[in-house]
């Protein structure tokens, strides 16, 4: 008799758990369900963080060392197979900038950067590893194209006439 009662109790528990799981599974397809989090890290098969989504995001990982970000920001970071930051899309907490970058694999320096700012317009930077830059910008209130050499001198600047 004791064995029968134990079997009934176990069976009822299993049925109750199954019904609860079935009930919860029905909610999984509910379009009103929302997942909320301050961050998400996607790791590759080796355990390396390859995609980071955060509000705020961590400082950039450069050559295996976590550095300080220039300003707090939220967004999506893309990391290389070594875990170093290779680019991302961020909205900066101070000011009104949105930034899109692609970084080199070597020292993590920016190679391509777009900055959007309601007050200062938009700027596109294409950067060579030697430090020379091609810049297309509207930050002075009109379109302008600049070529900046390694030493910081502007070798070409053409803007719309005011």
C-alpha positions in Angstrom: 0.0 0.0 0.0 2.9 2.4 0.9 4.5 1.7 -2.5 1.2 2.4 -4.3 0.8 5.8 -2.5 4.4 6.7 -3.3 3.8 5.9 -7.0 0.6 7.9 -7.1 2.4 10.9 -5.4 5.3 10.7 -7.8 2.9 10.4 -10.8 0.8 13.4 -9.6 3.9 15.5 -9.2 5.1 14.5 -12.7 1.7 15.4 -14.2 1.6 18.7 -12.3 5.1 19.6 -13.5 4.3 18.6 -17.1 1.1 20.7 -17.1 3.0 23.7 -15.7 5.7 23.3 -18.4 3.1 22.9 -21.1 1.4 26.1 -19.8 4.6 28.0 -19.8 5.6 26.7 -23.2 2.4 28.2 -24.6 3.6 31.6 -23.4 6.9 31.4 -25.3 5.2 32.3 -28.6 3.3 35.2 -27.1 4.4 38.2 -29.1 3.9 40.5 -26.1 6.8 38.8 -24.2 9.9 40.9 -23.9 13.3 40.0 -22.7 14.9 42.8 -20.8 18.6 42.9 -19.8 21.4 45.4 -19.4 23.7 43.3 -21.4 24.3 40.2 -23.5 27.5 38.6 -24.5 27.7 36.0 -27.3 30.7 33.7 -27.1 32.3 31.5 -29.8 33.0 27.8 -29.3 36.3 28.7 -27.6 34.6 30.9 -25.0 35.8 34.2 -26.5 33.3 37.1 -26.3 32.6 37.9 -30.0 29.5 40.1 -29.7 28.7 42.4 -26.8 25.4 44.3 -26.4 25.2 46.6 -23.4 23.8 49.7 -21.8 26.5 50.6 -21.0 29.1 48.6 -22.9 32.4 47.7 -21.5 35.6 49.6 -22.3 37.3 48.4 -25.5 39.5 45.3 -25.3 42.8 46.2 -27.1 45.7 43.8 -27.4 44.1 41.7 -24.6 43.8 44.6 -22.1 40.5 46.2 -21.1 40.8 50.0 -21.6 38.6 52.9 -20.5 36.0 54.1 -23.1 36.3 57.8 -23.9 32.7 58.3 -22.7 30.0 56.0 -21.4 28.0 54.5 -24.3 25.4 51.9 -25.1 25.4 49.7 -28.2 26.8 46.7 -30.0 30.5 45.7 -30.1 32.0 43.2 -32.5 35.2 41.4 -31.3 37.8 39.4 -33.2 38.7 35.8 -32.5 41.2 37.1 -29.9 38.5 39.0 -28.1 39.8 42.4 -29.1 37.3 45.0 -30.2 37.0 45.2 -34.0 34.1 47.7 -34.3 30.7 48.5 -33.2 27.7 50.8 -33.2 27.3 53.0 -30.1 25.2 55.9 -28.9 27.3 58.1 -26.5 25.7 59.0 -23.2 27.1 62.5 -23.1 26.1 64.8 -26.0 24.1 63.4 -28.8 26.6 61.3 -30.9 26.0 58.0 -32.6 29.2 56.3 -33.7 29.9 53.4 -36.1 33.4 52.1 -36.2 35.5 49.3 -37.8 38.9 48.7 -36.2 42.1 47.1 -37.4 43.1 43.8 -36.0 46.6 44.9 -35.1 46.6 47.7 -32.5 42.8 48.1 -32.6 43.1 51.5 -34.1 40.0 52.8 -36.0 40.1 52.3 -39.8 36.6 53.5 -40.6 34.5 55.8 -38.5 31.2 57.5 -38.9 30.0 60.1 -36.3 26.5 61.5 -36.4 25.7 64.5 -34.2 22.5 66.6 -34.5 24.3 69.9 -33.8 27.6 69.2 -35.6 26.3 67.2 -38.6 28.0 64.0 -39.7 31.6 63.0 -40.4 33.1 60.0 -42.2 36.7 59.1 -41.5 38.8 56.6 -43.5 42.0 56.1 -41.7 45.2 54.3 -42.9 47.5 52.6 -40.4 50.2 55.2 -41.0 47.9 57.9 -39.6 46.7 59.6 -42.8 43.0 60.3 -43.0 40.4 61.1 -45.6 37.5 63.0 -44.0 34.1 63.9 -45.4 32.2 66.1 -43.0 29.5 68.7 -42.4 30.6 69.7 -38.9 31.3 73.3 -39.9 27.8 73.7 -41.4 28.7 72.9 -45.0 30.0 69.8 -46.8 33.8 69.5 -46.8 36.4 67.0 -48.0 39.8 66.9 -46.3 42.9 64.8 -46.7 45.1 64.8 -43.6 48.7 63.5 -43.7 50.5 61.4 -41.1 52.0 64.5 -39.4 48.5 66.2 -39.1 48.9 68.7 -41.9 45.9 69.1 -44.2 47.1 68.4 -47.8 43.7 68.9 -49.4 40.6 70.7 -48.3 37.6 71.5 -50.4 34.4 72.8 -49.0 31.2 74.3 -50.4 31.4 78.0 -50.8 29.3 80.0 -48.4 
